[in-house]
Amino acid sequence: MDGTLSLVLLLLFLWCLCSRRMERFELTAPAAFVLLGLLLGEGTGVLDLDLPHETVKALAEVTLVWVLFTDAARLSFRALRPELGLYVRLLGIGLPLCVGLGALVAAALLPGVSGWSALYVGAALAPTDAALGATMMVNPVVPARIRRLINVESGLNDGIATPLVVLALAGVSAAEHTAGPDATGHALVELAVGAAYGAAVGLAAGWLLRTALRNGWAAEDFAGAGVLALSLLGYTSALAIGGNGFVAAFVAGLAFGTTHGAPPRVLLYVEQTGALLSVLVWLAFGAVLLPEVFAHVTWQAVVYAVLSLTVIRMVPVALCLAGSGLDARTVGFIGWFGPRGLASIIFGLLAVEELTPAGARPVLPVIACTVLLSVLAHGLTSAPLANRYGKAAGPVTPAGAPSQDLPVRGMAAGGFHRNRGRRGPSPT
């Protein structure tokens, strides 16, 4: 185990040394660690990540909590106001359409998948991950409002999809008789309790931190560690009172972000810590999850993966943006850049823990195939399509413009976490 840990730490340090150089090859950190996991795990046997299920579950849950909390806490409602109609279209109309269409296609195409399982597939593969298209997200040729639109959608749709994933898993468990027949009802109650509790925790914590900083009680150097603890506190304490911890973390982040009054570096500490864990998730995806599901991959899973990245994503985007004033080229560009990444992987890992092997077997290959195809397809097309679209779309972002945006979630091309404004013009 010590040797495996040392190898993982060495890989992190080596990536730190060459991450800027890898940008020239359009190699993002998620793609790099997936490939390293495959090569060093199943390929050569050098990397032995034979982790207990409890460890994998804890890693997935903590990573998702930090992702949900920080994505929500970074949200600036004032910055969203000019394009609020577009965000409502994408998140309020496009996302449900994507989940519904994904569920229908899953029920029709995938053997052994129907009902709650189909809803789980549709919901787990609906969230997008802007980090997989990081070179596009920092490309000043692409109009700022389009980068911001894609980024905000990516930052919020995982939190919105989480209740549907939780509800679907409860339904599948009930159908498998591994949970009581009222499991879905309990899940709905847990979601409601988690949302209410998360809002209370976020508002109270934000007010307390703002007051402590204003009166000089709190040291800014330690505030980041405090917020890191707060995000996990919202999750664990919600579980203790019978609420859903993931929803509590997301809603707590939204409430905290509107009230905390802390400098941006406070949340940056949480983001960078979460990015460190996301390295392990991507590495485990390549070393553990992919080899396991490859034995169960069917042609239907591959076809669904292709449809998920194209028809299932692009048709809802086109429908929800109809009449928005965006031209067809822009709508197609937004529709294509809906990579599936970290959230979908974590939802897949949660299914491993919540479902029996018979229940998880039909859905995991689909999620793994879709994420792997997205890593490759969006990684390869990010730069050329961004340049092609940007040149045809019009004016670029003026250099030095202030950023009012969410940072690109997860690991971008240059390292663990890089705000788009730190390399090139900021997308405002």
Buried (B, 14 or more C-beta within 10 A) or exposed (E): EEEBEEBBEEBBEEBEEEBEEBBEEBBBBBBBBBBBBBBBBBBEEEBBBEBEEEEBBEBBBBBBBBBBBBBBBBBBEEBBEEBEEBBEBBBEBBBBBBBBBBBBBBBEBBEEBBEBBBBBBBBBBBBBBBBBBBBBBBBBBBBBBBBBBBBBBBBBBBBBBBBBBBBBBBBBBBBBEEBEEEBBEBBBBBBBBBBBBBBBBBBBBBBBBBEBBEEEEBEEEEBBEBBBEBBBBBBEBBBEEEBBBBBBBBBBBBBBBBBBBBEEEBBBBBBBBBBBBBBBBBBBBBBBBBBEBBEEBBEBBBBBBBBBBBBBBBBBBBBBBEEBEBEEEBBBBBBBBBBBBBBBBBBBBBBBBBBEEEBBEBBBBBBBBBBBBBBBBBBEBBBEBBBBBBEEBEEBBEEEBEBBBBBBBBBBBBBBBBBBBEBBBBBB
